[in-house]
Amino acid sequence: MKKLLMIIPLVILLCFAFSCQKQAEEAAPVVDIEADVKAIKDQHHQATLALSRGDLETMMSVYADDVVMMPPNQATLVGKAAIRSMWEDLLNAFTVKVSVFVEEVHVLAEWAFERGTFRMELTPRAGGASAEDFGKYLDILRRQADGSWKYSRLIFNSSKPPQPPKTPEEKK
């Protein structure tokens, strides 16, 4: 009888432990990494097309509210308003043709990163010669409450060699 009394608490403890484990497994969200990677690549493709069309609203829809962008040769841009202003200035001055080549996407639970290269042609709206650039980027995305992904931190830069400063004669 004493052995039975000792076994009963052990059985109750084991049942409780297995019950908690099962609840934790049921509460854990199901993550489909392949679907997440595809969604991130598709979203980047749509944003790239929007940039080439000059569709500012679609471009802005991919950014988290607390987004931080580190563009080349500029101060860090914090928040959607700062990024909107940058894109508005660019799109008001130029027509843009851009191609992005996503080289890797890795999903890590609620965060993901994307790395790739880009090629861009800017044609002045006021007329004049186009300028071309190419470079690389690294973006960090965060999963939103609805399961979608938004760009949270972005950095990109040119792969073109820097141009030497103009001489006084060239500035004239």
C-alpha atoms as a printed R data frame, in Angstrom:
    type eleno elety resid chain resno      x      y       z
1   ATOM     1    CA   MET     A     1  0.000  0.000   0.000
2   ATOM     2    CA   LYS     A     2  2.851  2.397   0.833
3   ATOM     3    CA   LYS     A     3  4.387  1.751  -2.585
4   ATOM     4    CA   LEU     A     4  1.078  2.567  -4.247
5   ATOM     5    CA   LEU     A     5  0.835  5.818  -2.303
6   ATOM     6    CA   MET     A     6  4.329  6.751  -3.481
7   ATOM     7    CA   ILE     A     7  3.561  5.911  -7.113
8   ATOM     8    CA   ILE     A     8  0.336  7.957  -7.338
9   ATOM     9    CA   PRO     A     9  2.083 11.377  -6.945
10  ATOM    10    CA   LEU     A    10  4.679 10.307  -9.498
11  ATOM    11    CA   VAL     A    11  1.964  9.337 -11.998
12  ATOM    12    CA   ILE     A    12  0.172 12.661 -11.413
13  ATOM    13    CA   LEU     A    13  3.434 14.572 -11.896
14  ATOM    14    CA   LEU     A    14  4.196 12.720 -15.148
15  ATOM    15    CA   CYS     A    15  0.666 13.349 -16.467
16  ATOM    16    CA   PHE     A    16  1.006 17.032 -15.639
17  ATOM    17    CA   ALA     A    17  4.419 17.230 -17.365
18  ATOM    18    CA   PHE     A    18  3.163 15.542 -20.536
19  ATOM    19    CA   SER     A    19  0.058 17.736 -20.530
20  ATOM    20    CA   CYS     A    20  2.183 20.902 -20.312
21  ATOM    21    CA   GLN     A    21  4.465 19.687 -23.087
22  ATOM    22    CA   LYS     A    22  1.491 18.946 -25.347
23  ATOM    23    CA   GLN     A    23 -0.008 22.410 -24.660
24  ATOM    24    CA   ALA     A    24  3.316 24.078 -25.472
25  ATOM    25    CA   GLU     A    25  3.557 22.154 -28.750
26  ATOM    26    CA   GLU     A    26 -0.011 23.089 -29.679
27  ATOM    27    CA   ALA     A    27  0.588 26.768 -28.829
28  ATOM    28    CA   ALA     A    28  3.788 27.009 -30.893
29  ATOM    29    CA   PRO     A    29  3.096 28.548 -34.304
30  ATOM    30    CA   VAL     A    30  3.691 26.369 -37.321
31  ATOM    31    CA   VAL     A    31  6.512 27.865 -39.361
32  ATOM    32    CA   ASP     A    32  6.771 27.037 -43.048
33  ATOM    33    CA   ILE     A    33 10.240 28.303 -43.936
34  ATOM    34    CA   GLU     A    34  9.852 27.597 -47.661
35  ATOM    35    CA   ALA     A    35  6.622 29.618 -47.761
36  ATOM    36    CA   ASP     A    36  8.271 32.448 -45.788
37  ATOM    37    CA   VAL     A    37 11.257 32.567 -48.149
38  ATOM    38    CA   LYS     A    38  8.923 32.630 -51.158
39  ATOM    39    CA   ALA     A    39  6.788 35.385 -49.585
40  ATOM    40    CA   ILE     A    40  9.887 37.503 -48.893
41  ATOM    41    CA   LYS     A    41 11.229 37.060 -52.431
42  ATOM    42    CA   ASP     A    42  7.800 37.816 -53.948
43  ATOM    43    CA   GLN     A    43  7.423 40.926 -51.812
44  ATOM    44    CA   HIS     A    44 10.858 42.198 -52.844
45  ATOM    45    CA   HIS     A    45  9.994 41.568 -56.490
46  ATOM    46    CA   GLN     A    46  6.732 43.543 -56.147
47  ATOM    47    CA   ALA     A    47  8.545 46.425 -54.396
48  ATOM    48    CA   THR     A    48 11.166 46.482 -57.154
49  ATOM    49    CA   LEU     A    49  8.472 46.648 -59.839
50  ATOM    50    CA   ALA     A    50  6.753 49.432 -57.872
51  ATOM    51    CA   LEU     A    51  9.989 51.452 -57.777
52  ATOM    52    CA   SER     A    52 10.386 51.134 -61.552
53  ATOM    53    CA   ARG     A    53  6.737 52.226 -62.003
54  ATOM    54    CA   GLY     A    54  7.122 55.105 -59.553
55  ATOM    55    CA   ASP     A    55  4.417 53.552 -57.319
56  ATOM    56    CA   LEU     A    56  5.350 55.068 -53.968
57  ATOM    57    CA   GLU     A    57  2.428 53.603 -51.995
58  ATOM    58    CA   THR     A    58  3.260 50.003 -52.906
59  ATOM    59    CA   MET     A    59  6.919 50.633 -52.081
60  ATOM    60    CA   MET     A    60  6.043 52.076 -48.677
61  ATOM    61    CA   SER     A    61  3.761 49.141 -47.832
62  ATOM    62    CA   VAL     A    62  6.751 46.805 -47.386
63  ATOM    63    CA   TYR     A    63  8.378 48.769 -44.536
64  ATOM    64    CA   ALA     A    64  7.837 48.300 -40.808
65  ATOM    65    CA   ASP     A    65  6.790 51.443 -38.932
66  ATOM    66    CA   ASP     A    66 10.140 51.540 -37.094
67  ATOM    67    CA   VAL     A    67 12.221 50.911 -40.228
68  ATOM    68    CA   VAL     A    68 15.838 52.077 -40.361
69  ATOM    69    CA   MET     A    69 17.605 52.526 -43.714
70  ATOM    70    CA   MET     A    70 21.315 53.182 -44.180
71  ATOM    71    CA   PRO     A    71 21.735 54.434 -47.755
72  ATOM    72    CA   PRO     A    72 25.172 55.180 -49.183
73  ATOM    73    CA   ASN     A    73 26.654 58.632 -48.640
74  ATOM    74    CA   GLN     A    74 23.680 59.814 -46.578
75  ATOM    75    CA   ALA     A    75 22.630 59.992 -42.970
76  ATOM    76    CA   THR     A    76 20.703 57.059 -41.529
77  ATOM    77    CA   LEU     A    77 16.962 57.341 -42.193
78  ATOM    78    CA   VAL     A    78 14.718 56.394 -39.268
79  ATOM    79    CA   GLY     A    79 10.998 55.768 -39.729
80  ATOM    80    CA   LYS     A    80  8.684 55.539 -42.710
81  ATOM    81    CA   ALA     A    81  8.324 59.329 -43.081
82  ATOM    82    CA   ALA     A    82 12.075 59.759 -43.658
83  ATOM    83    CA   ILE     A    83 12.162 56.917 -46.171
84  ATOM    84    CA   ARG     A    84  9.064 58.229 -47.954
85  ATOM    85    CA   SER     A    85 10.757 61.621 -48.308
86  ATOM    86    CA   MET     A    86 13.889 60.035 -49.800
87  ATOM    87    CA   TRP     A    87 11.882 58.003 -52.342
88  ATOM    88    CA   GLU     A    88  9.670 61.013 -53.216
89  ATOM    89    CA   ASP     A    89 12.753 63.150 -53.896
90  ATOM    90    CA   LEU     A    90 14.280 60.425 -56.068
91  ATOM    91    CA   LEU     A    91 11.075 59.730 -58.015
92  ATOM    92    CA   ASN     A    92 10.386 63.449 -58.551
93  ATOM    93    CA   ALA     A    93 13.854 63.932 -60.039
94  ATOM    94    CA   PHE     A    94 14.315 60.679 -61.969
95  ATOM    95    CA   THR     A    95 12.628 57.824 -63.727
96  ATOM    96    CA   VAL     A    96 14.046 54.632 -62.293
97  ATOM    97    CA   LYS     A    97 14.791 51.243 -63.806
98  ATOM    98    CA   VAL     A    98 15.994 48.753 -61.238
99  ATOM    99    CA   SER     A    99 16.737 45.051 -61.165
100 ATOM   100    CA   VAL     A   100 17.297 43.176 -57.931
101 ATOM   101    CA   PHE     A   101 18.905 39.765 -57.664
102 ATOM   102    CA   VAL     A   102 18.079 38.038 -54.374
103 ATOM   103    CA   GLU     A   103 21.011 35.764 -53.604
104 ATOM   104    CA   GLU     A   104 19.904 34.364 -50.259
105 ATOM   105    CA   VAL     A   105 17.081 34.529 -47.749
106 ATOM   106    CA   HIS     A   106 17.250 32.949 -44.301
107 ATOM   107    CA   VAL     A   107 14.311 32.815 -41.901
108 ATOM   108    CA   LEU     A   108 15.016 32.634 -38.186
109 ATOM   109    CA   ALA     A   109 11.647 32.455 -36.366
110 ATOM   110    CA   GLU     A   110 10.337 36.043 -36.215
111 ATOM   111    CA   TRP     A   111 13.268 37.536 -38.137
112 ATOM   112    CA   ALA     A   112 14.741 36.983 -41.580
113 ATOM   113    CA   PHE     A   113 17.569 38.413 -43.598
114 ATOM   114    CA   GLU     A   114 17.932 38.856 -47.314
115 ATOM   115    CA   ARG     A   115 21.134 39.504 -49.245
116 ATOM   116    CA   GLY     A   116 21.589 40.331 -52.887
117 ATOM   117    CA   THR     A   117 22.711 42.693 -55.589
118 ATOM   118    CA   PHE     A   118 21.038 45.424 -57.612
119 ATOM   119    CA   ARG     A   119 21.437 47.324 -60.855
120 ATOM   120    CA   MET     A   120 19.820 50.741 -61.294
121 ATOM   121    CA   GLU     A   121 19.459 53.315 -64.050
122 ATOM   122    CA   LEU     A   122 18.355 56.854 -63.186
123 ATOM   123    CA   THR     A   123 17.157 59.111 -66.005
124 ATOM   124    CA   PRO     A   124 16.669 62.791 -65.097
125 ATOM   125    CA   ARG     A   125 13.076 63.918 -65.615
126 ATOM   126    CA   ALA     A   126 14.428 67.331 -66.684
127 ATOM   127    CA   GLY     A   127 16.431 65.674 -69.469
128 ATOM   128    CA   GLY     A   128 20.033 64.697 -69.709
129 ATOM   129    CA   ALA     A   129 22.126 61.570 -69.611
130 ATOM   130    CA   SER     A   130 21.155 58.587 -67.498
131 ATOM   131    CA   ALA     A   131 23.344 57.405 -64.665
132 ATOM   132    CA   GLU     A   132 23.861 53.744 -63.864
133 ATOM   133    CA   ASP     A   133 24.828 52.127 -60.608
134 ATOM   134    CA   PHE     A   134 25.159 48.608 -59.279
135 ATOM   135    CA   GLY     A   135 25.819 47.307 -55.829
136 ATOM   136    CA   LYS     A   136 24.825 45.061 -52.987
137 ATOM   137    CA   TYR     A   137 22.401 45.086 -50.080
138 ATOM   138    CA   LEU     A   138 21.523 43.372 -46.822
139 ATOM   139    CA   ASP     A   139 17.992 43.630 -45.428
140 ATOM   140    CA   ILE     A   140 16.540 42.428 -42.137
141 ATOM   141    CA   LEU     A   141 12.830 41.681 -42.007
142 ATOM   142    CA   ARG     A   142 10.482 41.112 -39.072
143 ATOM   143    CA   ARG     A   143  7.378 38.924 -39.073
144 ATOM   144    CA   GLN     A   144  4.252 40.961 -38.339
145 ATOM   145    CA   ALA     A   145  1.342 39.906 -36.137
146 ATOM   146    CA   ASP     A   146 -0.635 38.887 -39.253
147 ATOM   147    CA   GLY     A   147  2.229 36.614 -40.415
148 ATOM   148    CA   SER     A   148  3.435 38.955 -43.184
149 ATOM   149    CA   TRP     A   149  7.005 40.216 -43.422
150 ATOM   150    CA   LYS     A   150  8.096 43.863 -43.327
151 ATOM   151    CA   TYR     A   151 11.521 45.369 -43.940
152 ATOM   152    CA   SER     A   152 12.930 46.539 -40.629
153 ATOM   153    CA   ARG     A   153 16.601 47.366 -41.250
154 ATOM   154    CA   LEU     A   154 18.190 47.985 -44.654
155 ATOM   155    CA   ILE     A   155 21.650 48.837 -45.864
156 ATOM   156    CA   PHE     A   156 22.917 49.086 -49.424
157 ATOM   157    CA   ASN     A   157 25.895 50.517 -51.254
158 ATOM   158    CA   SER     A   158 27.447 50.920 -54.646
159 ATOM   159    CA   SER     A   159 30.023 48.552 -56.055
160 ATOM   160    CA   LYS     A   160 31.326 51.209 -58.431
161 ATOM   161    CA   PRO     A   161 34.741 52.617 -57.555
162 ATOM   162    CA   PRO     A   162 34.599 56.091 -56.029
163 ATOM   163    CA   GLN     A   163 35.135 58.957 -58.436
164 ATOM   164    CA   PRO     A   164 38.112 61.219 -57.845
165 ATOM   165    CA   PRO     A   165 37.220 64.777 -56.779
166 ATOM   166    CA   LYS     A   166 36.791 67.274 -59.598
167 ATOM   167    CA   THR     A   167 39.565 69.748 -60.232
168 ATOM   168    CA   PRO     A   168 38.722 73.470 -60.088
169 ATOM   169    CA   GLU     A   169 38.734 73.560 -63.908
170 ATOM   170    CA   GLU     A   170 36.250 70.651 -64.116
171 ATOM   171    CA   LYS     A   171 33.902 72.379 -61.654
172 ATOM   172    CA   LYS     A   172 33.495 75.366 -64.010
